[in-house]
Amino acid sequence: MNTTRRQTLQAACAAAFAAALPARQARAAVTHFDPQPGPWRTFEVTMNVSVADAQGRTQLWLPMPDVETGFQRTLSQDWQASPGAAVGIVSAEGVRMVHADFPASVKQPQLSLTSRVQTRGRKVDWSQPGRASEDPEVLKANLVATELVPVDGIVLKTAQQAIGKARTDIDKTRAIYRWLVTNAHREPSVRGCGTGDVRTMLETGNLGGKCADLNAIFVGLCRSVGVPARDLYGLRVSPSAFGYRELGGNPASLKGAQHCRAEVYLKAYGWVAMDPADVLKVMRQETPEWIKDASNPLIAPVDKALFGGWEGNWIAYNTGHDITLPGAAGKASLPFLMYPQGENASGRFDELSPDTFKYTISSRELTT
């Protein structure tokens, strides 16, 4: 089928979808959703942090894009800080971050990180299986439990019920994806992206959450039945090219644009993109009415595409869990690092309150 005819058919299908929906849903259904690998896109992402209430020594930790794959590569990382700060890159649990340490004499600590990152869409070609290769130690690391994502007990029991008689890695993954989209839901009232406390969600039966909750369930269930899986913590950096409001970010203000995705390792395909949490987000928030049927014309293309692909308007920071911030006064670990972090003599700042722990994040797409 040539390109012109394919585009014509896609437009006709989109028009049919729009005609079948209430008027207030039609805006989002005027286009298809079919991310492709395509050309690289270059984004300059800037995170600015300013601490207005400086009390004693202040420390800041900023996540930095640190994932080099076939869908993302980092071109540069540049930072600036208030005079007197000690600034550098530090690592914890395999996660790299920019750390700034301000002595008490610095009355207005400020730190800025500008990252230039290239990204592109992903879509696995299911018709072309092969034999993937990965470091066995990497695969082993993505099968074990984390503090909030166990792989035994109720997690294993739930996964076994979800997969039924499935035995291949792809069939197990598809069954878990389908189970999650059918049984879980997006809960807008959850702060930030959630915490990813899988055991608590399964034990209470409350499967409502946000991306770090929902994709953590997916990852935990996959790991428990022998399918390597991992969370990727990152940020939406531009609107969706397909007209879905909830699948993009406002480049001028990306506070709240943090988003966690997932990957599974399939023997015939390697690391494959997954994002059941975004399916549930579109179902709950794309229209004023909560759509609870994934076969709905607005949801179906997203449901299909996010099993094996995603759009290249997002960057990944890292895949880490249970992170202890280097040099922090408090030793409690973070379940993940996706937001700026900071502390001073008053204690740890609230990273989910960017208007009190003052930070801004913005992006711009570069054409050269």
C-alpha positions in Angstrom: 0.0 0.0 0.0 1.5 3.3 -1.0 1.9 6.2 1.5 -0.8 8.4 0.0 -3.4 5.6 0.1 -2.4 4.6 3.7 -2.7 8.2 4.9 -6.1 8.5 3.2 -7.4 5.4 4.9 -6.0 6.6 8.3 -7.8 9.9 7.9 -11.0 8.1 6.9 -10.8 5.8 10.0 -10.2 8.8 12.2 -13.2 10.6 10.8 -15.4 7.5 11.4 -14.1 7.4 15.0 -15.0 11.1 15.5 -18.5 10.6 14.0 -19.2 7.7 16.5 -18.3 9.8 19.6 -20.0 12.5 21.4 -19.1 16.0 20.2 -16.9 16.7 23.2 -14.8 13.6 22.5 -14.4 14.2 18.8 -11.5 16.7 19.2 -9.1 14.1 20.5 -10.2 11.5 17.9 -9.5 13.5 14.8 -6.2 11.7 14.3 -4.8 8.2 14.7 -2.2 7.2 17.3 0.6 5.3 15.7 4.1 6.3 16.9 7.0 5.2 14.7 10.8 5.1 15.1 11.2 7.9 12.6 13.9 10.7 12.7 15.6 11.8 15.8 14.2 14.9 17.5 16.5 17.2 19.6 15.2 18.8 22.8 16.9 21.2 25.2 15.4 20.7 28.6 16.2 23.2 31.4 15.5 22.7 35.1 15.9 25.7 37.4 15.7 25.4 41.2 15.7 28.4 43.6 15.6 28.0 47.4 14.0 31.1 48.9 14.1 30.0 52.5 17.8 29.2 53.0 18.4 27.7 56.5 21.9 26.6 57.0 23.6 24.2 54.6 21.5 23.5 51.5 21.8 20.5 49.1 20.1 19.9 45.8 19.9 16.8 43.6 18.6 17.0 40.1 17.8 14.0 37.9 19.6 14.0 34.6 18.9 12.1 31.4 21.1 9.1 31.5 19.7 6.5 29.2 21.5 5.6 26.0 19.5 3.4 23.7 18.1 3.1 20.3 15.4 5.6 21.2 17.4 8.1 23.2 20.9 9.7 23.3 22.3 12.5 25.4 24.3 15.2 23.6 25.3 17.5 26.6 24.7 18.3 30.2 25.5 21.8 31.5 24.8 23.3 34.9 25.2 26.6 36.7 25.0 27.3 40.4 25.2 30.2 42.9 28.8 31.2 43.7 30.3 29.2 46.6 28.5 25.9 45.7 30.3 22.6 45.1 28.7 21.0 42.1 29.2 17.8 40.3 27.7 14.5 39.0 27.2 11.8 41.6 25.7 8.3 41.4 23.6 6.1 43.6 22.2 2.7 42.7 23.3 3.2 39.1 21.4 6.5 38.9 23.4 9.7 38.0 22.3 13.1 39.1 23.7 16.6 39.5 24.5 17.4 43.1 25.0 20.9 44.5 26.2 21.6 48.1 25.7 25.2 49.3 27.3 26.4 52.5 25.2 28.3 55.0 26.8 31.5 53.7 24.9 31.2 50.4 21.6 33.0 51.2 19.8 32.3 47.9 20.9 28.9 46.6 20.2 28.4 42.9 21.0 25.5 40.5 20.2 25.2 36.8 20.6 22.1 34.7 20.3 22.2 30.9 20.3 18.9 29.0 20.3 18.4 25.3 18.8 15.1 24.4 17.7 13.3 21.2 14.8 11.0 21.2 12.4 9.3 18.8 9.3 7.1 18.8 9.4 3.4 19.2 7.4 0.6 17.6 8.3 -3.1 17.7 7.8 -5.0 14.5 6.1 -8.1 15.8 6.4 -9.7 12.3 10.2 -9.8 12.6 11.2 -12.0 15.6 14.8 -12.9 16.0 17.2 -13.7 18.8 17.9 -10.8 21.1 21.1 -10.5 23.2 21.6 -8.8 26.6 24.0 -9.1 29.4 22.8 -11.9 31.7 23.5 -9.7 34.7 21.3 -7.0 33.4 18.5 -9.4 32.9 19.0 -10.9 36.4 18.8 -7.4 37.9 15.5 -6.8 36.2 13.9 -9.9 37.8 14.5 -9.2 41.4 12.4 -7.5 44.0 12.7 -3.9 45.1 11.6 -2.4 48.4 8.1 -1.5 47.0 7.9 -4.1 44.2 8.1 -7.6 45.6 8.0 -10.6 43.3 6.5 -13.2 45.6 3.4 -13.6 47.7 0.4 -11.7 46.4 2.4 -10.3 43.5 3.2 -13.8 42.2 -0.3 -15.1 42.9 -1.9 -12.2 41.0 0.5 -12.7 38.1 -0.2 -16.4 37.9 -4.0 -15.7 37.8 -3.5 -13.0 35.1 -1.4 -15.2 32.8 -3.5 -18.3 33.1 -2.0 -20.9 30.8 0.4 -18.6 29.0 3.9 -20.0 28.8 5.9 -17.8 26.4 7.3 -14.5 27.5 5.3 -12.5 25.0 2.0 -14.3 25.9 2.7 -13.7 29.6 3.4 -10.0 28.9 0.3 -9.5 26.8 -1.9 -11.2 29.5 -0.5 -9.0 32.3 -0.9 -5.8 30.1 -4.5 -6.8 29.4 -5.2 -7.6 33.1 -3.9 -4.3 34.2 -5.8 -2.2 31.7 -9.0 -4.2 32.6 -8.6 -4.1 36.4 -6.7 -1.0 37.4 -7.5 2.7 36.9 -6.0 6.1 36.8 -6.7 8.0 40.1 -6.2 11.8 39.5 -6.2 12.6 43.3 -2.9 10.7 43.9 0.0 13.1 44.5 2.7 13.3 41.8 3.2 10.1 40.0 2.4 7.9 43.0 4.9 5.8 45.0 4.7 2.4 43.3 3.8 0.4 46.5 2.7 -2.7 44.6 2.0 -5.0 47.6 -0.2 -2.4 49.3 -2.2 -1.8 46.2 -2.8 -5.5 45.6 -3.5 -6.4 49.2 -6.1 -3.6 49.6 -7.6 -4.2 46.2 -7.2 -0.5 45.5 -5.7 -0.5 42.0 -6.1 3.2 41.5 -3.0 5.3 41.0 -0.8 7.1 38.6 2.1 6.1 36.3 4.6 5.1 39.0 1.9 3.0 40.7 0.4 1.4 37.6 3.5 0.6 35.7 5.1 -0.7 38.9 2.3 -3.2 39.1 3.0 -4.2 35.5 6.8 -4.5 36.1 6.3 -6.5 39.4 3.9 -8.9 37.8 6.2 -9.5 34.8 9.2 -10.1 37.0 7.4 -12.5 39.3 6.7 -14.9 36.3 10.2 -14.7 34.9 9.9 -11.9 32.4 12.6 -9.2 32.9 11.0 -5.8 33.2 11.9 -2.3 34.4 10.5 1.1 35.0 11.9 4.2 33.2 11.4 7.5 35.0 11.3 10.6 32.8 9.5 13.6 31.5 7.1 14.6 28.7 8.8 17.4 26.8 6.3 18.4 24.0 2.7 17.9 23.0 1.6 14.7 21.4 1.7 14.8 17.6 -1.6 12.8 17.5 -3.9 15.2 19.2 -4.1 13.5 22.6 -3.9 16.2 25.3 -3.0 13.7 28.1 -0.1 12.2 26.2 2.0 15.4 25.9 3.4 18.2 27.9 3.5 22.0 27.7 7.1 22.9 26.8 6.9 26.3 28.5 5.9 24.7 31.9 6.7 21.1 32.5 6.0 21.0 36.2 3.8 17.9 36.6 5.0 16.5 33.3 7.0 13.7 34.9 6.0 10.3 33.6 7.1 6.8 34.3 7.1 4.2 31.5 8.1 0.5 31.3 10.0 -2.0 29.3 10.0 -5.8 29.1 12.8 -8.0 27.7 11.4 -10.5 25.2 13.8 -13.2 23.9 12.8 -12.6 20.3 12.7 -8.8 20.4 15.0 -7.4 23.1 13.8 -4.5 25.3 10.2 -3.6 24.2 8.3 -0.4 25.1 5.2 -0.7 27.3 2.9 1.9 28.9 -0.4 0.5 30.3 -0.5 3.5 32.7 -1.0 5.9 29.8 -3.8 3.8 28.4 -5.5 4.2 31.7 -4.7 7.9 31.8 -6.4 8.5 28.5 -9.4 6.4 29.6 -9.8 8.5 32.7 -8.8 12.0 31.7 -8.8 12.6 28.0 -12.5 13.5 28.0 -14.8 14.8 30.7 -16.4 11.3 31.0 -14.4 8.4 32.3 -14.2 5.8 29.5 -14.0 2.3 31.0 -13.9 0.3 27.8 -10.5 0.0 26.1 -12.2 -0.9 22.8 -13.7 2.6 22.6 -12.6 4.2 19.3 -10.7 6.9 21.2 -8.8 4.4 23.4 -8.3 1.4 21.1 -5.4 2.9 19.0 -3.6 4.0 22.2 -4.2 0.6 23.9 -2.7 -1.1 20.8 0.2 1.2 20.2 1.5 1.3 23.8 1.9 -2.4 23.8 5.2 -2.3 22.0 5.7 1.4 21.4 5.5 5.0 22.5 5.8 8.5 21.1 9.1 10.3 21.1 8.0 13.4 23.0 9.4 12.0 26.2 12.9 11.6 27.7 14.0 9.0 30.2 16.1 9.9 33.2 16.9 6.5 34.7 15.6 3.1 35.6 16.7 3.1 39.3 14.9 2.0 42.5 15.5 2.5 46.2 17.9 5.4 45.8 19.8 7.0 48.7 20.8 10.5 47.8 24.6 10.9 48.2 25.4 13.2 51.1 21.9 13.6 52.3 21.3 14.1 56.0 18.4 11.7 56.0 19.2 8.1 55.0 15.7 7.1 53.9 15.8 5.9 50.3 13.6 7.2 47.5 11.5 4.7 45.6 12.8 6.4 42.4 14.4 9.7 41.2 12.2 11.7 38.8 11.8 15.0 40.6 14.3 17.6 41.9 15.3 16.9 45.5 16.6 19.2 48.1 17.2 19.7 51.8 18.5 22.2 54.3 18.5 22.6 58.1 14.6 22.6 58.0 14.6 19.1 56.5 13.8 17.5 53.1 11.9 19.7 50.7 8.5 18.6 49.2 9.4 17.7 45.6 5.7 17.5 44.7 5.2 21.2 45.6 7.1 23.1 42.9 5.6 26.4 44.0 7.0 26.2 47.5 10.1 24.2 46.7 10.6 26.6 43.8 11.6 24.9 40.6 10.6 25.3 36.9 11.2 22.9 34.0 10.9 23.9 30.4 11.9 22.5 27.0 12.4 23.6 23.5 12.8 21.6 20.3 15.9 22.4 18.3 15.9 22.2 14.5 19.6 22.0 14.0 
